[in-house]
Amino acid sequence: MMLKSRLFEEGIGKLWYDGLISGEMHLGTGEEAINAGVVSQLQDGDSMALDHRGTGPLIIRGVDPIQILREVLGHPEGLCGGLGGHMHLFSRQHLSASSGIVGAAGPTAAGFALAAKYLRPGAVTIAFFGEGAMNQGMLLESMNLASVWKLPILFICKDDTWSISTESASMTGGDLKGRASGLGLRVLEVDGWDILAVWEAAKTAIQDARSGIGPTFIHAHCIHLEGHFLGYQMKKIVRSPLKEMHDLAGPLTKSFFKSGGARFSERMNGLRMVLSAVTANLRDSRVHSTRDPILLTRKDLESDYQRLEKLEFDIENEVSQHLETVLTGDVG
């Protein structure tokens, strides 16, 4: 499931770089252990409230990959008629909805869970969102409501320490686990690149939700291997510092010494902010493959190398066929 999700999203990334997908593209590469560890435990009747990185969970849930590909390409036969794009993917059959609005997974999950409580007792809802969404009122209000009404929800915070291009610690006060606990939710913390740790945490939370105990907040630390979106400038600087800084140095230097405009001290402060952002990204753990959940999981499976090799071969062929089918228009 993790490998299929990774290769599928890498295929979407290639389509984007080739100019076949318009607009921004937010991949969930790096979140595979979180997605697989949680979504793979869902049953019929369970629901998903997703953020703008919903492709991976939908693939793992069993949504038709051809329809997802057509959707991100804007095809009228896409999952949502080609009108939603990659940030607004919906599947009524799978009770799944995603949104590009930060924090929207909270109210969506509350609605799903409230309906489940009356119509499908024992069903659960999962809500995926980033740590930046914890500063959105509607998400916190949804957590409060879920706690008061004991709604069967797993609130899963995917914390990569970055809110777009801002370090989350510089814009978020207090402790996220403390916020959730203060609203009455049970709190679990996991390494989001460790599939077994995520599996066990989700298993406990799902059992509690199904039994009527109420909601759980799972704080899952993770990485976004491509930064906030494809083409993320800071990520490009990390990977090719000489090439990318050359394109930035000229305009920065020119504006710094240009007559008129802001005072010298204000320009210095602006330059410090730019250099600080670049330095922070150079220290970013996302540049190290040791925290890639796919590679970490693969190491655990190498003892059965023949089976691993066949699995990888089959998945690569499957994803390649999906991409070929969509690009060639072959629906046979």
QUIGILIN-V392518 format. One record per pair of residues at least 24 apart in sequence whose ideal C-beta (glycine too) atoms are under 10 Angstrom apart, sorted by the first residue. I is the first residue (numbers start at 1). J is the second residue. If there is no record, write none. Layout:
BEGIN
I:J ; I:J
END
This chain:
BEGIN
1:32 ; 1:33 ; 1:35 ; 1:36 ; 1:37 ; 1:39 ; 1:40 ; 1:56 ; 1:59 ; 1:60 ; 1:61 ; 1:195 ; 1:315 ; 2:31 ; 2:32 ; 2:33 ; 2:34 ; 2:35 ; 2:36 ; 2:37 ; 2:40 ; 2:56 ; 2:60 ; 2:195 ; 2:293 ; 2:294 ; 2:297 ; 2:298 ; 2:315 ; 3:32 ; 3:36 ; 3:294 ; 3:297 ; 3:298 ; 3:308 ; 3:311 ; 3:312 ; 3:314 ; 3:315 ; 3:316 ; 3:319 ; 4:32 ; 4:36 ; 4:56 ; 4:59 ; 4:60 ; 4:65 ; 4:311 ; 4:314 ; 4:315 ; 4:316 ; 4:318 ; 4:319 ; 4:322 ; 5:29 ; 5:31 ; 5:32 ; 5:35 ; 5:36 ; 5:39 ; 5:55 ; 5:56 ; 5:57 ; 5:58 ; 5:59 ; 5:60 ; 5:294 ; 5:315 ; 5:319 ; 6:30 ; 6:31 ; 6:32 ; 6:56 ; 6:59 ; 6:225 ; 6:292 ; 6:293 ; 6:294 ; 6:315 ; 6:319 ; 7:59 ; 7:294 ; 7:312 ; 7:315 ; 7:316 ; 7:318 ; 7:319 ; 7:320 ; 7:322 ; 7:323 ; 8:55 ; 8:56 ; 8:58 ; 8:59 ; 8:60 ; 8:65 ; 8:68 ; 8:69 ; 8:315 ; 8:318 ; 8:319 ; 8:322 ; 8:323 ; 9:53 ; 9:55 ; 9:56 ; 9:59 ; 9:86 ; 9:225 ; 9:226 ; 9:319 ; 10:225 ; 10:226 ; 10:319 ; 11:65 ; 11:69 ; 11:319 ; 11:320 ; 11:322 ; 11:323 ; 11:326 ; 11:327 ; 12:55 ; 12:68 ; 12:69 ; 12:72 ; 12:73 ; 12:86 ; 12:230 ; 12:323 ; 13:226 ; 13:230 ; 14:323 ; 15:69 ; 15:72 ; 15:73 ; 15:323 ; 15:326 ; 15:327 ; 16:72 ; 16:86 ; 16:229 ; 16:230 ; 16:231 ; 17:230 ; 17:231 ; 18:327 ; 20:72 ; 20:73 ; 20:74 ; 20:326 ; 20:327 ; 21:69 ; 21:72 ; 21:73 ; 21:74 ; 21:85 ; 21:86 ; 21:230 ; 22:72 ; 22:73 ; 22:74 ; 22:85 ; 23:72 ; 23:74 ; 23:85 ; 23:86 ; 23:87 ; 23:229 ; 24:52 ; 24:85 ; 24:86 ; 24:87 ; 24:100 ; 24:228 ; 24:229 ; 24:230 ; 24:231 ; 24:232 ; 25:52 ; 25:55 ; 25:72 ; 25:85 ; 25:86 ; 25:87 ; 25:226 ; 25:229 ; 25:230 ; 25:231 ; 26:51 ; 26:52 ; 26:53 ; 26:54 ; 26:55 ; 26:86 ; 26:87 ; 26:100 ; 26:224 ; 26:226 ; 26:227 ; 26:228 ; 26:229 ; 26:230 ; 26:232 ; 27:53 ; 27:55 ; 27:56 ; 27:86 ; 27:224 ; 27:225 ; 27:226 ; 27:227 ; 27:228 ; 27:229 ; 27:230 ; 28:52 ; 28:53 ; 28:54 ; 28:55 ; 28:56 ; 28:57 ; 28:59 ; 28:128 ; 28:158 ; 28:222 ; 28:224 ; 28:225 ; 28:226 ; 29:53 ; 29:56 ; 29:223 ; 29:224 ; 29:225 ; 29:226 ; 29:230 ; 29:286 ; 29:292 ; 29:293 ; 29:294 ; 30:56 ; 30:158 ; 30:160 ; 30:192 ; 30:193 ; 30:222 ; 30:223 ; 30:224 ; 30:225 ; 30:226 ; 30:227 ; 30:286 ; 30:291 ; 30:292 ; 30:293 ; 30:294 ; 31:56 ; 31:57 ; 31:128 ; 31:130 ; 31:158 ; 31:160 ; 31:192 ; 31:193 ; 31:220 ; 31:222 ; 31:223 ; 31:224 ; 31:225 ; 31:293 ; 32:56 ; 32:60 ; 32:192 ; 32:193 ; 32:195 ; 32:198 ; 32:222 ; 32:225 ; 32:292 ; 32:293 ; 32:294 ; 32:297 ; 33:190 ; 33:191 ; 33:192 ; 33:193 ; 33:194 ; 33:195 ; 33:196 ; 33:197 ; 33:198 ; 33:199 ; 33:220 ; 33:222 ; 33:292 ; 33:293 ; 33:294 ; 33:296 ; 33:297 ; 34:128 ; 34:156 ; 34:157 ; 34:158 ; 34:190 ; 34:191 ; 34:192 ; 34:193 ; 34:194 ; 34:195 ; 34:198 ; 34:201 ; 34:202 ; 34:218 ; 34:220 ; 34:221 ; 34:222 ; 34:293 ; 35:59 ; 35:60 ; 35:61 ; 35:126 ; 35:128 ; 35:156 ; 35:158 ; 35:192 ; 35:195 ; 35:198 ; 35:222 ; 35:293 ; 36:60 ; 36:195 ; 36:198 ; 36:199 ; 36:202 ; 36:293 ; 36:297 ; 37:156 ; 37:190 ; 37:192 ; 37:194 ; 37:195 ; 37:196 ; 37:197 ; 37:198 ; 37:199 ; 37:200 ; 37:201 ; 37:202 ; 37:203 ; 37:218 ; 37:220 ; 37:293 ; 38:126 ; 38:128 ; 38:154 ; 38:156 ; 38:198 ; 38:199 ; 38:201 ; 38:202 ; 38:203 ; 38:205 ; 38:206 ; 38:218 ; 38:220 ; 39:96 ; 39:126 ; 39:128 ; 39:202 ; 40:195 ; 40:199 ; 40:202 ; 41:124 ; 41:126 ; 41:154 ; 41:199 ; 41:202 ; 41:203 ; 41:205 ; 41:206 ; 41:207 ; 42:94 ; 42:95 ; 42:96 ; 42:123 ; 42:124 ; 42:125 ; 42:126 ; 42:154 ; 42:202 ; 42:206 ; 43:122 ; 43:123 ; 43:124 ; 43:206 ; 43:210 ; 44:94 ; 44:95 ; 44:120 ; 44:123 ; 45:95 ; 45:116 ; 45:119 ; 45:120 ; 45:121 ; 45:122 ; 45:123 ; 45:124 ; 46:94 ; 46:95 ; 46:96 ; 46:112 ; 46:116 ; 46:120 ; 46:122 ; 46:123 ; 46:124 ; 46:125 ; 46:126 ; 46:152 ; 46:154 ; 46:206 ; 46:209 ; 46:210 ; 47:94 ; 47:95 ; 47:96 ; 47:97 ; 47:108 ; 47:109 ; 47:111 ; 47:112 ; 47:113 ; 47:115 ; 47:116 ; 47:120 ; 47:123 ; 47:124 ; 47:125 ; 47:126 ; 47:127 ; 47:152 ; 47:153 ; 48:91 ; 48:94 ; 48:95 ; 48:96 ; 48:97 ; 48:98 ; 48:105 ; 48:108 ; 48:109 ; 48:112 ; 48:124 ; 48:125 ; 48:126 ; 48:127 ; 48:128 ; 48:154 ; 49:95 ; 49:96 ; 49:97 ; 49:98 ; 49:99 ; 49:104 ; 49:105 ; 49:106 ; 49:107 ; 49:108 ; 49:109 ; 49:110 ; 49:111 ; 49:112 ; 49:113 ; 49:125 ; 49:126 ; 49:127 ; 49:128 ; 49:129 ; 49:142 ; 49:153 ; 49:155 ; 49:156 ; 50:87 ; 50:88 ; 50:89 ; 50:90 ; 50:96 ; 50:97 ; 50:98 ; 50:99 ; 50:104 ; 50:105 ; 50:108 ; 50:109 ; 50:126 ; 50:127 ; 50:128 ; 50:129 ; 51:87 ; 51:98 ; 51:99 ; 51:100 ; 51:101 ; 51:102 ; 51:103 ; 51:104 ; 51:105 ; 51:108 ; 51:127 ; 51:128 ; 51:129 ; 51:130 ; 51:133 ; 51:156 ; 51:158 ; 52:85 ; 52:86 ; 52:87 ; 52:88 ; 52:89 ; 52:98 ; 52:99 ; 52:100 ; 52:101 ; 52:102 ; 52:104 ; 52:105 ; 52:128 ; 52:129 ; 52:130 ; 52:228 ; 52:229 ; 53:86 ; 53:87 ; 53:98 ; 53:100 ; 53:128 ; 53:129 ; 53:130 ; 53:158 ; 53:224 ; 53:229 ; 54:86 ; 54:87 ; 54:88 ; 54:89 ; 54:90 ; 54:91 ; 54:96 ; 54:97 ; 54:98 ; 54:99 ; 54:100 ; 54:105 ; 54:128 ; 55:86 ; 55:87 ; 55:89 ; 55:98 ; 56:128 ; 57:89 ; 57:94 ; 57:96 ; 57:98 ; 57:126 ; 57:128 ; 58:89 ; 58:90 ; 58:91 ; 58:94 ; 58:96 ; 58:98 ; 59:319 ; 59:322 ; 61:91 ; 61:93 ; 61:94 ; 61:95 ; 61:96 ; 62:91 ; 62:93 ; 62:94 ; 62:96 ; 63:89 ; 63:90 ; 63:91 ; 63:93 ; 63:94 ; 63:96 ; 64:91 ; 64:93 ; 64:94 ; 64:322 ; 65:318 ; 65:319 ; 65:321 ; 65:322 ; 65:323 ; 65:325 ; 65:326 ; 66:321 ; 66:322 ; 66:323 ; 66:325 ; 66:326 ; 66:331 ; 67:91 ; 67:326 ; 68:322 ; 68:326 ; 69:322 ; 69:323 ; 69:325 ; 69:326 ; 69:327 ; 70:325 ; 70:326 ; 72:326 ; 73:326 ; 73:327 ; 75:326 ; 75:329 ; 77:326 ; 77:331 ; 78:326 ; 95:120 ; 95:123 ; 95:125 ; 96:126 ; 98:128 ; 99:129 ; 101:133 ; 101:136 ; 101:138 ; 102:129 ; 102:130 ; 102:132 ; 102:133 ; 102:134 ; 102:135 ; 102:136 ; 102:138 ; 102:139 ; 102:163 ; 102:164 ; 103:127 ; 103:129 ; 103:130 ; 103:132 ; 103:133 ; 103:134 ; 103:135 ; 103:136 ; 103:137 ; 103:138 ; 103:139 ; 103:140 ; 103:141 ; 103:142 ; 104:129 ; 104:133 ; 104:136 ; 104:138 ; 104:139 ; 104:142 ; 105:129 ; 105:130 ; 105:133 ; 105:136 ; 105:138 ; 105:139 ; 105:142 ; 105:153 ; 105:155 ; 105:156 ; 106:133 ; 106:134 ; 106:136 ; 106:137 ; 106:138 ; 106:139 ; 106:140 ; 106:141 ; 106:142 ; 106:143 ; 106:144 ; 106:145 ; 106:146 ; 106:153 ; 106:155 ; 107:138 ; 107:139 ; 107:141 ; 107:142 ; 107:145 ; 108:138 ; 108:142 ; 109:139 ; 109:142 ; 109:143 ; 109:146 ; 109:151 ; 109:152 ; 109:153 ; 109:154 ; 109:155 ; 109:156 ; 109:215 ; 110:138 ; 110:139 ; 110:141 ; 110:142 ; 110:143 ; 110:144 ; 110:145 ; 110:146 ; 110:149 ; 110:151 ; 110:153 ; 110:215 ; 111:142 ; 111:151 ; 112:151 ; 112:152 ; 112:153 ; 113:142 ; 113:145 ; 113:146 ; 113:149 ; 113:150 ; 113:151 ; 113:152 ; 113:153 ; 113:154 ; 113:209 ; 113:215 ; 114:145 ; 114:146 ; 114:149 ; 114:151 ; 114:152 ; 114:153 ; 116:151 ; 116:152 ; 116:153 ; 116:209 ; 117:149 ; 117:150 ; 117:151 ; 117:152 ; 117:212 ; 120:152 ; 121:152 ; 121:210 ; 121:212 ; 122:152 ; 122:209 ; 122:210 ; 122:211 ; 122:212 ; 123:152 ; 123:209 ; 123:210 ; 124:151 ; 124:152 ; 124:153 ; 124:154 ; 124:205 ; 124:206 ; 124:207 ; 124:208 ; 124:209 ; 124:210 ; 124:215 ; 124:216 ; 125:151 ; 125:152 ; 125:153 ; 125:154 ; 125:155 ; 125:209 ; 125:215 ; 126:152 ; 126:153 ; 126:154 ; 126:155 ; 126:156 ; 126:202 ; 126:205 ; 126:206 ; 126:209 ; 126:218 ; 127:153 ; 127:154 ; 127:155 ; 127:156 ; 127:157 ; 127:215 ; 127:217 ; 127:218 ; 128:154 ; 128:155 ; 128:156 ; 128:157 ; 128:158 ; 128:220 ; 129:155 ; 129:156 ; 129:157 ; 129:158 ; 129:159 ; 130:157 ; 130:158 ; 130:159 ; 130:160 ; 130:162 ; 130:163 ; 130:164 ; 130:168 ; 130:222 ; 130:224 ; 130:228 ; 131:157 ; 131:158 ; 131:159 ; 131:160 ; 131:161 ; 131:162 ; 131:163 ; 131:168 ; 131:169 ; 131:172 ; 131:176 ; 131:219 ; 131:220 ; 131:221 ; 131:222 ; 132:157 ; 132:159 ; 132:160 ; 132:162 ; 132:163 ; 132:164 ; 132:166 ; 132:168 ; 132:171 ; 132:172 ; 132:228 ; 133:157 ; 133:158 ; 133:163 ; 134:159 ; 134:163 ; 134:168 ; 134:172 ; 134:174 ; 134:176 ; 134:179 ; 134:180 ; 134:217 ; 134:219 ; 135:163 ; 135:168 ; 135:171 ; 135:172 ; 135:173 ; 135:176 ; 135:179 ; 140:179 ; 140:180 ; 140:182 ; 140:183 ; 141:183 ; 142:183 ; 142:215 ; 143:179 ; 143:180 ; 143:182 ; 143:183 ; 143:184 ; 143:185 ; 143:215 ; 143:217 ; 144:182 ; 144:183 ; 144:184 ; 144:185 ; 145:183 ; 145:215 ; 146:183 ; 146:184 ; 146:185 ; 146:209 ; 146:214 ; 146:215 ; 146:216 ; 146:217 ; 147:180 ; 147:182 ; 147:183 ; 147:184 ; 147:185 ; 147:186 ; 147:214 ; 147:215 ; 147:217 ; 148:183 ; 148:184 ; 148:214 ; 149:214 ; 149:215 ; 150:184 ; 150:209 ; 150:212 ; 150:213 ; 150:214 ; 150:215 ; 151:209 ; 151:212 ; 151:214 ; 151:215 ; 152:205 ; 152:206 ; 152:208 ; 152:209 ; 152:210 ; 152:211 ; 152:212 ; 152:213 ; 152:214 ; 152:215 ; 152:216 ; 153:185 ; 153:205 ; 153:209 ; 153:214 ; 153:215 ; 153:216 ; 153:217 ; 154:185 ; 154:188 ; 154:201 ; 154:202 ; 154:205 ; 154:206 ; 154:208 ; 154:209 ; 154:215 ; 154:216 ; 154:217 ; 154:218 ; 155:180 ; 155:183 ; 155:185 ; 155:187 ; 155:205 ; 155:215 ; 155:216 ; 155:217 ; 155:218 ; 155:219 ; 156:188 ; 156:190 ; 156:192 ; 156:198 ; 156:201 ; 156:202 ; 156:205 ; 156:216 ; 156:217 ; 156:218 ; 156:219 ; 156:220 ; 157:189 ; 157:192 ; 157:217 ; 157:218 ; 157:219 ; 157:220 ; 157:221 ; 157:222 ; 158:192 ; 158:218 ; 158:219 ; 158:220 ; 158:221 ; 158:222 ; 158:223 ; 158:224 ; 159:189 ; 159:192 ; 159:219 ; 159:220 ; 159:221 ; 159:222 ; 159:223 ; 160:192 ; 160:220 ; 160:221 ; 160:222 ; 160:223 ; 160:224 ; 160:225 ; 160:227 ; 160:228 ; 160:284 ; 160:285 ; 160:286 ; 161:221 ; 161:222 ; 161:223 ; 161:224 ; 161:280 ; 161:284 ; 161:285 ; 161:286 ; 162:223 ; 162:224 ; 162:227 ; 162:228 ; 162:232 ; 162:234 ; 162:280 ; 162:281 ; 162:284 ; 162:286 ; 163:228 ; 164:227 ; 164:228 ; 164:229 ; 164:232 ; 165:227 ; 165:228 ; 165:232 ; 165:233 ; 165:234 ; 165:277 ; 165:280 ; 165:281 ; 166:228 ; 166:277 ; 166:280 ; 167:276 ; 167:277 ; 167:280 ; 167:281 ; 167:284 ; 170:280 ; 175:219 ; 176:217 ; 176:219 ; 177:217 ; 177:218 ; 177:219 ; 179:217 ; 180:215 ; 180:216 ; 180:217 ; 180:218 ; 180:219 ; 181:217 ; 183:215 ; 183:217 ; 184:214 ; 184:215 ; 184:217 ; 185:214 ; 185:215 ; 185:216 ; 185:217 ; 185:218 ; 186:213 ; 186:214 ; 186:215 ; 186:216 ; 186:217 ; 186:218 ; 187:216 ; 187:217 ; 187:218 ; 187:219 ; 188:216 ; 188:217 ; 188:218 ; 188:219 ; 188:220 ; 189:217 ; 189:218 ; 189:219 ; 189:220 ; 189:221 ; 190:218 ; 190:219 ; 190:220 ; 190:221 ; 190:222 ; 191:220 ; 191:221 ; 191:222 ; 191:291 ; 191:293 ; 191:296 ; 192:218 ; 192:219 ; 192:220 ; 192:221 ; 192:222 ; 192:223 ; 192:291 ; 192:293 ; 193:220 ; 193:221 ; 193:222 ; 193:223 ; 193:285 ; 193:290 ; 193:291 ; 193:292 ; 193:293 ; 193:294 ; 193:295 ; 193:296 ; 193:297 ; 194:220 ; 194:221 ; 194:293 ; 194:296 ; 194:297 ; 194:300 ; 195:293 ; 195:294 ; 195:296 ; 195:297 ; 195:300 ; 196:297 ; 196:300 ; 198:222 ; 198:293 ; 221:285 ; 221:291 ; 222:286 ; 222:291 ; 222:293 ; 223:284 ; 223:285 ; 223:286 ; 223:287 ; 223:288 ; 223:291 ; 223:292 ; 223:293 ; 224:284 ; 224:286 ; 225:286 ; 225:287 ; 225:289 ; 225:291 ; 225:292 ; 225:293 ; 225:294 ; 226:286 ; 227:281 ; 227:284 ; 227:286 ; 232:281 ; 233:277 ; 233:278 ; 233:281 ; 234:277 ; 234:278 ; 234:280 ; 234:281 ; 234:282 ; 234:284 ; 235:281 ; 235:284 ; 235:286 ; 235:287 ; 236:281 ; 237:277 ; 237:278 ; 237:281 ; 237:282 ; 238:278 ; 238:281 ; 238:282 ; 238:283 ; 238:284 ; 238:286 ; 238:287 ; 239:287 ; 241:278 ; 241:282 ; 244:278 ; 245:278 ; 248:274 ; 248:278
END
